[in-house]
Amino acid sequence: MTKAIRFERIGGPQVLQWVDVDVPAPGVGEIRVRHHAVGLNFIDVYFRTGLYPQPLPAGLGMEAAGEVVDVGPGVTDFALGERIAYAARPPGAYAQERVITASSVVKLPQSISYEQGAAMMLQGMTAQYLLRRTYRVKAGDTILVHAAAGGVGLIMCQWAKALGATVIGTVGSDEKAALAKANGCDHPIVYTREDFVQRVKEITAGRGVPVVYDSIGKDTYAGSLDCLAPFGLFVSFGNATGPLPPINAADLANHGSLYFTRPTLFTHIMKREDLLQISGELFDVVQRGWVRIGIHQRYALRDAADAHRDLEGRRTTGSSILLP
Ligand SMILES: NC(=O)c1ccc[n+]([C@@H]2O[C@H](COP(=O)([O-])OP(=O)(O)OC[C@H]3O[C@@H](n4cnc5c(N)ncnc54)[C@H](OP(=O)(O)O)[C@@H]3O)[C@@H](O)[C@H]2O)c1
């Protein structure tokens, strides 16, 4: 028996329940993990509200770090007591212990704590594929990152800066602007009171940017299109304000032969070799000190509902973890 968060119906944070659950013995290719820290991510909100539908009742959470406490038949890569971390499907990380497929887990380097591991796997691997794969940021690029003081945002600002880019970032308050600036964002824009399209045009002397990383969705879609230079890439990777309207191909033509993509981390780490490459590069930039993982909020796992209220209420910055 272990404790876990479960929900039986979609809705507000109050649907999250702290309950006893049975954890089965690991099957072929599976391991049982005792979590030391669990990551909080915006995708957890999408599952809870039903924006991303799944069969109910269900668990929640896609990211954690902990130790291996049991190993199923056929697992040779992981031993009892081994330190691991993951960002993986299906949801179920909001638990003291769980069973998970061994191939979706990676070994956590000794120099990275369980708390850091839980805070960085999902947001950090997302930053990796966005900056190194979806659009390969290079020195001299000027890029636009929305929600720059958030979990993914602060990692992206630091990493892009280390790559030699100039980073323009949108944030919801002056405090968040100062935080983004301290983490490599050259030009924070407080988009709750400033016109971010106009500011991007000023900063780029009218040229626009070659790439926009937009996780805000519905509210920023039109403005993000306006920020792009001809042949620019619109990377839509989240929907904090709701899903985008259907994409009108003519908009891409009229804004200058633009490209549009809607990537997800889980496609990028589908193959084990890609998971190892992406997580390895993330561990490397953290160990070099190019990217610091700021754990700005800690909650007891049983209080996950409070964590969701803060995340949805735009009261969090950087990464947040839940402690089992
Ligand atoms: N596709 C993928 O592979 C992938 C992977 C990871 C994350 N994501 C997406 O990336 C985004 C960031 O994730 P995260 O976990 O790091 O969260 P986060 O950025 O720490 O939190 C979301 C931020 O979005 C901003 N926001 C603007 N309007 C909002 C609204 N109406 N409600 C709530 N927040 C609003 C807030 O920042 P301001 O106050 O500064 O505006 C808020 O702090 C999410 O959209 C998530 O779904 C996508």
The ligand as an SDF file (V2000), in Angstrom:
LIG
                    3D

 48 52  0  0  0  0  0  0  0  0999 V2000
    4.8020   20.5700  -25.7050 N   0  0  0  0  0  0  0  0  0  0  0  0
    5.6450   20.1880  -24.7730 C   0  0  0  0  0  0  0  0  0  0  0  0
    6.4750   19.3040  -24.9990 O   0  0  0  0  0  0  0  0  0  0  0  0
    5.6340   20.8500  -23.4370 C   0  0  0  0  0  0  0  0  0  0  0  0
    6.4360   20.3630  -22.4000 C   0  0  0  0  0  0  0  0  0  0  0  0
    6.4730   21.0580  -21.1940 C   0  0  0  0  0  0  0  0  0  0  0  0
    5.6810   22.1830  -21.0120 C   0  0  0  0  0  0  0  0  0  0  0  0
    4.8750   22.5860  -22.0300 N   0  0  0  0  0  0  0  0  0  0  0  0
    4.0530   23.8010  -21.8910 C   0  0  0  0  0  0  0  0  0  0  0  0
    4.8900   24.8500  -21.5350 O   0  0  0  0  0  0  0  0  0  0  0  0
    4.1790   25.7830  -20.7360 C   0  0  0  0  0  0  0  0  0  0  0  0
    4.9680   26.0600  -19.4800 C   0  0  0  0  0  0  0  0  0  0  0  0
    4.9230   24.9290  -18.6360 O   0  0  0  0  0  0  0  0  0  0  0  0
    5.4670   25.0310  -17.1510 P   0  0  0  0  0  0  0  0  0  0  0  0
    5.1110   23.7520  -16.4950 O   0  0  0  0  0  0  0  0  0  0  0  0
    6.8790   25.4740  -17.1930 O   0  0  0  0  0  0  0  0  0  0  0  0
    4.5460   26.1820  -16.5300 O   0  0  0  0  0  0  0  0  0  0  0  0
    4.9550   27.6840  -16.1250 P   0  0  0  0  0  0  0  0  0  0  0  0
    5.4970   28.3900  -17.3000 O   0  0  0  0  0  0  0  0  0  0  0  0
    5.7850   27.6350  -14.9020 O   0  0  0  0  0  0  0  0  0  0  0  0
    3.5530   28.2720  -15.7370 O   0  0  0  0  0  0  0  0  0  0  0  0
    2.6890   28.7660  -16.7200 C   0  0  0  0  0  0  0  0  0  0  0  0
    2.8840   30.2830  -16.9170 C   0  0  0  0  0  0  0  0  0  0  0  0
    2.0990   30.6700  -18.0330 O   0  0  0  0  0  0  0  0  0  0  0  0
    1.7610   32.0370  -17.8860 C   0  0  0  0  0  0  0  0  0  0  0  0
    0.3390   32.2720  -18.1460 N   0  0  0  0  0  0  0  0  0  0  0  0
   -0.1560   33.1800  -18.9890 C   0  0  0  0  0  0  0  0  0  0  0  0
   -1.4790   33.1580  -18.9930 N   0  0  0  0  0  0  0  0  0  0  0  0
   -1.8630   32.2260  -18.1060 C   0  0  0  0  0  0  0  0  0  0  0  0
   -3.1230   31.7690  -17.6530 C   0  0  0  0  0  0  0  0  0  0  0  0
   -4.2810   32.2460  -18.1300 N   0  0  0  0  0  0  0  0  0  0  0  0
   -3.1400   30.8010  -16.7200 N   0  0  0  0  0  0  0  0  0  0  0  0
   -2.0150   30.2800  -16.2330 C   0  0  0  0  0  0  0  0  0  0  0  0
   -0.7750   30.6730  -16.6390 N   0  0  0  0  0  0  0  0  0  0  0  0
   -0.7120   31.6510  -17.5710 C   0  0  0  0  0  0  0  0  0  0  0  0
    2.1190   32.4350  -16.4500 C   0  0  0  0  0  0  0  0  0  0  0  0
    3.3070   33.2190  -16.5200 O   0  0  0  0  0  0  0  0  0  0  0  0
    3.1640   34.8310  -16.6530 P   0  0  0  0  0  0  0  0  0  0  0  0
    2.4130   35.2890  -15.4480 O   0  0  0  0  0  0  0  0  0  0  0  0
    4.5590   35.3110  -16.7020 O   0  0  0  0  0  0  0  0  0  0  0  0
    2.4090   35.0740  -17.9260 O   0  0  0  0  0  0  0  0  0  0  0  0
    2.3950   31.1290  -15.7690 C   0  0  0  0  0  0  0  0  0  0  0  0
    3.3190   31.2690  -14.7150 O   0  0  0  0  0  0  0  0  0  0  0  0
    2.7880   25.1900  -20.5100 C   0  0  0  0  0  0  0  0  0  0  0  0
    1.9060   25.7330  -21.4510 O   0  0  0  0  0  0  0  0  0  0  0  0
    3.0240   23.7190  -20.7860 C   0  0  0  0  0  0  0  0  0  0  0  0
    1.8650   23.0640  -21.2020 O   0  0  0  0  0  0  0  0  0  0  0  0
    4.8430   21.9400  -23.2190 C   0  0  0  0  0  0  0  0  0  0  0  0
  1  2  1  0
  2  3  2  0
  2  4  1  0
  4  5  1  0
  4 48  2  0
  5  6  2  0
  6  7  1  0
  7  8  2  0
  8  9  1  0
  8 48  1  0
  9 10  1  0
  9 46  1  0
 10 11  1  0
 11 12  1  0
 11 44  1  0
 12 13  1  0
 13 14  1  0
 14 15  2  0
 14 16  1  0
 14 17  1  0
 17 18  1  0
 18 19  2  0
 18 20  1  0
 18 21  1  0
 21 22  1  0
 22 23  1  0
 23 24  1  0
 23 42  1  0
 24 25  1  0
 25 26  1  0
 25 36  1  0
 26 27  1  0
 26 35  1  0
 27 28  2  0
 28 29  1  0
 29 30  1  0
 29 35  2  0
 30 31  1  0
 30 32  2  0
 32 33  1  0
 33 34  2  0
 34 35  1  0
 36 37  1  0
 36 42  1  0
 37 38  1  0
 38 39  2  0
 38 40  1  0
 38 41  1  0
 42 43  1  0
 44 45  1  0
 44 46  1  0
 46 47  1  0
M  CHG  2   8   1  16  -1
M  END
$$$$
